[in-house]
Amino acid sequence: MEFYLWRQDTSGARLGEIRTAHGVVPTPVFMPVGTQGTVKGLTSEDLHSLGARILLTNTYHLWLRPGADLVKSFGGLHRFMHWHGPLLTDSGGYQVFSLAPTREISEEGVTFQSHLDGSRHFLTPERAVQIQEDLGADIMMCLDECTPYPADQEYLQESMKRTLRWAKRCKETFSSEDKALFAIVQGGMSTELRRYCIDNLVEMNFPGYALGGLSVGEPKELMLEVTAACLPQLPVDKPRYVMGVGTPEDLVELVALGADMFDCVLPTRNARNGMLFTNRGRIITKRFWLIDSIPSTIYGIFWS
């Protein structure tokens, strides 16, 4: 993977390009989320025609079902999904947060109890990398511990340092020559801890860096404050990825701060439930009495 930064505005906004074995991704870029190898309600051809350049899939869920070995036997995730462009896989770190009632964290890794059948599965940093290599993604993520909000300082520090140790183990395990492994910055809403985390991750020299642990219940103003403090500390010549953020307003504000990559289930989830994001605000398409207020372009797309 190669990253080229073509221009950076005085405000911090950047224009760049990520080159992978499966194609070029202009940045800033939003990645539609195909949790289990598909973006619900859309085919790969649909996504291509809509201009999607890179998709995100979920390592944890694909690991449980259908299994990384099965996907590998199909020739990897690209063939399994019939998607010919670049792919990014997360590590399972977000599930450490979202599935907190059914998981246990130790220094070695995370034990999950499957939501499918109750079976127990142990995910280590090394295993997270191996699963992603079997899936064949172009960009992979280190296993991290995504912390909740709020959380006390002592726990945040302990968790952040564990994420650093896991990142080192992931880097030592990673072996794909034509892929890339990104590190994830943690530290909750503490800019001091996040800057410490960034300094240590940059010393490990990853090809890209992500800000994790955002949009976990904190006020939007706090999210923007933390992001604004962290983005300038990341290397200028490497992609900057803000994980899990996806409202149109958030994307505009974060691009202005210098972020390059985003993902979120919000746009496709809201669309499946009858909400459109437009330049005239949000429109609920299930309220038929509002049909006259839908702009003609949106109206045509909706009814076609």
N, C-alpha and C positions, 0 to 999 in steps of 0.2 A: 504494500500500500504506500502511496505517495500523496503528500498534501502540498498544494501550491496556494500561497496567499497572494492574490492579484492586487488587492487594494484594501486599505484600511482608512476609514473616515476619522476625522478628528474626534468625533463623539465616541469612537470605539467600534462602530459597525464595520464588518469585514465582508469581503467578497473573495471566495476561494474555490478550490476544486479538490475533491478526493478522487484519486485514481486507484481502482482495484482491478483484480483479475477479471471481474465480471462487468466492468464498465466504469464510466466517469460519473461522479456525483457533484454537481455544482452546489456550493454552499453560500448562504444559509440554506438548510434543508430540513423539512419535516418528514419524519418516517412514520407511515401508517403502521399500526400494530396488528400483526397476524399471530396472535398468541399461540395457537396450536397448528401453525403452518398454513393458515388462511386468514385473510381479512374478511370477517363475516359479512355475507351479503354481496361480495364482489369476487369476480374471477381475477386471475393474474392478468388476463387480457384487458379487463376493465381498468385495473390499476395502471397498466402501461398507457392506455389511451387517455387516462386522466392526468398523466404527467408524473406519476410516482417514479422516483429514481432509485430508491433504496427502501427496503422493508425491514421491520424488526420482528423477530419471533422469540418465543419464551422457552429458554432452556429447561426450566423446571418442568413445565407442563409437557413438553415433547419427550423429556426423559421418562416421565411416568407413562405417557401414552402418545404415540404408539411405541416409543422406545428408540434411543439413539442408534442401536444396532440395526433395527429395521430400516430406519431412514438411511443409514449408511449403505445398506444392501441395495437400496434403490438408486444409489449413485450420489447420495447426499441430498441436502435440503433443496437445492436448486431444482433438481429433477423431480423430487418428491412434490414440490409445490408448483412445478411447471413455471418457474420464475427465472428469467435469464439475467436479471440485473443483480446488483450487489445486495447482500443480506448482512444484517447485524443481529447477533444473538446476545441477549442479556445473560447474566450468570446464575440467576436464582437468588441474588441478594435481596431483591424487592420482596420475594416471598418470605424472607426472614422477618420482614415487617408485616406483610399482609396476612400471613398465616401464623402469627405469633402464638395463638392458643394451642396449636398442634405441632409445635417444633421445640427443640431443645438445642441451645448453643453451647459448644465447648471450644477449647483452643484448637482442637483438630478439625472441627467442621460443624455442620448442622444436621440434626436428625429430624426428619419430617415424618409425620403420619399422613399417609395418602388420603386425600378427600374422596378417592375413588373406591377403595376397598379397605381402608384402615391399616394397610401394611406400612411398615417402617422402612425409610430409605435414608442412607447416610451420605451427605454431600460434603466433600472436602474441597479445598481450593484446587487440588490436583485433579480430582474427578470432574469438577466443573469445567476445567480446561479440556480434559479428554473428551467429555461429552460434546462440547462445542466443536472440537476438531473433527469428531465423528460426523456431526451435523454438516460440517463443511462451510460455515459462514465465512464471509470475507473479513468481518470485524467482530471480535469476541471481547467479552468483558471479564475482568477479574472478579472473583467472588468477594463480596463485601458484606458488611452488616449494616443494613439500612435501619437507622434508629427512629423511634417514634417522636412525636412532639406532643406535649413537652417531655423533657428528660433532664435529670439532674446532671451537673457538671462532671461528677465523678464517673458516672456511667458512660457519658459521652466520651470522656477521655479514654477509658478502658476499651470501649467499642472501637474508637478511631484507631488506637494503636493495634488492636487485633486486625482491623482492616488492612493496616500497613503490613503486618506480618503475613497475612493471607496474600496480599499483592506480590510480595517477594516470592512466596511459594508458587503462585500462579506463573510468574515470569520464568522461574526455574523449570517449570513443567512444559511451558509452551514451546512447540517445536516446528510449527508450520512456517515454511519459508516464504510463501506467497500470501500470507494472511497477516492480520494485525491484532494485537492484544492491547486494549485500552485499560487504564487504571481508573478507579473511582474514588473521588474525594469525599470523605465523610467528616463528621464533627458536629452534627446537629446545627443549631442556630448560633453556635459560637464561632465568630470569625477568627478568633485566636487559635482555636483547635483546627479549624479548616486550613489556615495558613501553615500551621505546623505540618499538617497532613500533606499539603501541596509541596512544601519544601522537600519532604522525604520521598514522595513519589517522583518528583522531577529528578532527584538524584538517581533513581532507578532507571530513568531514561525510557519511558514508554513512548510509543508513536502517537498516542492521543490520550486525552484526559476528560473525564466526565465529572460533573457535580451531581452526586446522588443525595438522597435523603431530603429532597425538597418536595413541596406539594403533599405533605403528609399531615396536614391539618393546621399548619401555621398560617397566620394572616398573610395576605398577598404582599403587603408592604414589607413584612419581615423577609419573605422570600426574595424580593427584589433587592433589599438591603444586603443580604448575605451574598447573593449572586454578584452584585456590583462590587463587593469587596474581594471576591475570589477570582473572577474572570481575569482581571489585569495581572494576577500573580501567575497565571498559567503561561506556558511558553507561547510566544507569538507565532512560531512556525509549525505549530501542531494543532489538530482539530480540538475544539472546545465544545463539549456535549453537555447540555443541561437535560437531565433525565426526568421524564414524567410530567412535563409541562406542556400544555397544549391549547389554551384558549387563544383565539386570534389576538386579543389584547396583550396577553403574556408574550406571545411570539414577537410581536412588534417591539415591545419594551426590551426584551432580552437580546434581540438582534442588535438594537441600538447600544447595548452594553458590551457587545463583542462575542456573543455566543454563535456557534456555527451549526449545531445539530440539536434536534428536538424529537421527542416521541411522546405520544399520549393516546390512550384509548378513547378519549373524550369525543373527538369529531365523529368517528364511525359509530360509537355507542349511541350518541345523541341522534345521529341520522337514523339509526334503526328504530329509535323510539319517537321519530317524527319531529325532530328539531333541525332546522337549517341555520347555519351561520351566514349572514349576508352583510353587505355594506350598509344595509338599512337596519341592522340589528338582528336579533334572534327571531325566527319565525317558527311557530308550532303548526306543522302541516296537518295535524290531526283535527285542528279546529276549523272545520270547513267554512264557518262563518267568516273566517279571515281571508278566504281565498281571493277576494278582490284586492287585498292589500299586498299580495305577492307580486314582486316585479315580474314583468313578462318573461325575462330570461330564465328566472328561477321557475316560474310556472311551466315553461316549456320543458325544462329538464325534469321537473317533478312528474309531469304527466306522460312523458315519453318513456 
